[in-house]
Amino acid sequence: MLDYQAYTIAAGRTEPGARERRRPHLHSNQTTSDSNVLNWKAMPHPLPKKHKPSAHSDNRRRKKFDRKKLDRKLAEEMAFCDAKGPFDVIGDVHGCLHELLELMAALGYEVNWKSGDFAVTPPKHRKLAFAGDLANRGPATPDVLRLVMKMVRAGQAYCVPGNQDVKLARALRSRARGRVVPGVMRSLEQFAGEPAEFRAEVAKFLDGLASHYVLDDGNLVIAHAGLQERMHGSGSAKARKFALSGQNNGKLDKFGSPVRVNWAASYRGDALVVYGHTPVIEPVWLNNTVNIDTGCVYGGHLTALRYPEREILSVPAKAVYSPSRKRFPPNAALASE
């Protein structure tokens, strides 16, 4: 993982000027797997043809595979949509419900709790978009997901998954707990008091999210860890992996984490790419991309980008909910305590 100070200094913080906007195009050297928006042939088959399991095993595996395949196919078909905004894109929430509600209020969204569920009234003509990592490490993952799911289903928000959301969905479907990392375990403890139906509903919701969104006629791309230009609009497994986890150099740092590559340094696309995944002290603008993960769960801030205005709005974290191994600096209010 990149050093926070070095990452911020190397990237720079100068917002790019307005650029000519046009729908992403296919390059002549682009491979079929990357250029095909709905390239489902690249997905692995559930079972090799030569394998002949029992009827019970075959039906169980095929049912699981088909459900996820259909959910994701429908999501990817919706990823390249005609929505033009305006949008309010929120960075990594990580279960920080109080900060999310405060940020939404600052953006003009009215949120009420009625009959055991959230009721949201958005500002006229605006929609929220979540850049992934809704879950894990923070104090209220189930309620964050309850709120986001309600808004997505009501057509009030878009949402892409983060790598932490995928880990949570996998853990909710599994009975094994031995290899679950502490951040996911904290979420599972919070879900222990939720009905089994809600846990299954959350896992299905996270499984069905599109890897990224291409909005405003190709001028805006939202992906959790960012996305190279040639992958915009692609439904390939390669694009999904990049959108979830970004790019690394194959090495591990002293904490045992993959060393991430700053892909935005070589980005030259016309679409503004909004992403998170790598926490930074303040939003980082670089080559028509912006990283809005400002480490709320580590005591930093929760940040939103208003589009097309390109305005940044942040609220400070109320606590250090999860200590950072890399010593992420808390916000000024927490540092003074």
Steps between C-alpha positions, in 0.01 A plus 500: 500500500624848421634726772237769564730801499704376203184413309351845556817686410573289193147529372455874554177667596430725206156443357509449121320753288196423294575255223317411181241239588406215274384140533788255556610330179665169422867499405624306202733293718236426764440132564160341463475421869555864598298670227189285521267671744316176570776246448362213705699237306800600711325376813598149613254216448370355825623149426736345242322285242703193589397518866189301592392577855186378663170657397469664843848656482452613140166669569632674810806643324311595184231680698759705689694588184195591292363729770821701525545500122151634433522761778833632374397489134195712575713739704766538230229567238385789720854627566519696175185707538355828378489669840660844478479612861562709688661252741647500848770231517595379851829329581575198719247487787621185682198482728527860625126573518507824703746663261299379201179652634680827580651516151167422334335778701773743390433396139129571543363146549235466769518164681239376748449173686144371453352164594834329534644630174658809345300753298705733280395819323776609257553850363311562177658329196810377692606141569756345730769263378707284735856415398515170688632365830177564686588224742750380762718658768240758606231494772175467299541299180146345502327839524725653233405218266133527597505869404691454174289203389183701563626790289626284213171312476306826511703638209657767722859373484757300308751273668810307395665234718834526674736219589376513862140459384598187306672360810191563708266338246723193491508481880122535530453203268757286680474317831877496542639772729858381552664705223290816526709815548421724800324771296258250350456323834386826655230527232392140555461570872276794413297283261451235770205694630339534156245256353635229271286640218673838524846341497408306185353815347822693563716228344278488191501880469881521516539211255276674249679836486666611177879527519482867393270763355541708184273803527427834332561378142836353597629809676491349852627160616458373856708200608615409848873470425496693172500371143724533196341668199499188281287323763224762521168327435655153493331209672811280489642322802822698454315833520307386806818394680664835426193697611487310830868488597694725264850419382798374698860416411492144634701586811404527866579785736630455855142453622439211258265702276536519119692807384253705297591674176377856449316424175367858482851629424475356147128564445424718195127441454233761433262357763539617858569189711387523863639232730625417849662182639831664596443737796650847463506795739303718260347441153767457232443629147722357229455472122120536504461257791423567865551277803234580763585233762612726785522231768182558701525167682860587601393832651532708183202635306209374293505677165260561212554641152220709351480441124505677256596785733820317604458630852630311803308473827634314806398432859745394773489157658365493854750237615783273391287191442782281371868573569705514181810285479654775290424771756244698302485846664165582668317824430586814696215463750603146596871582499444774759326269746 
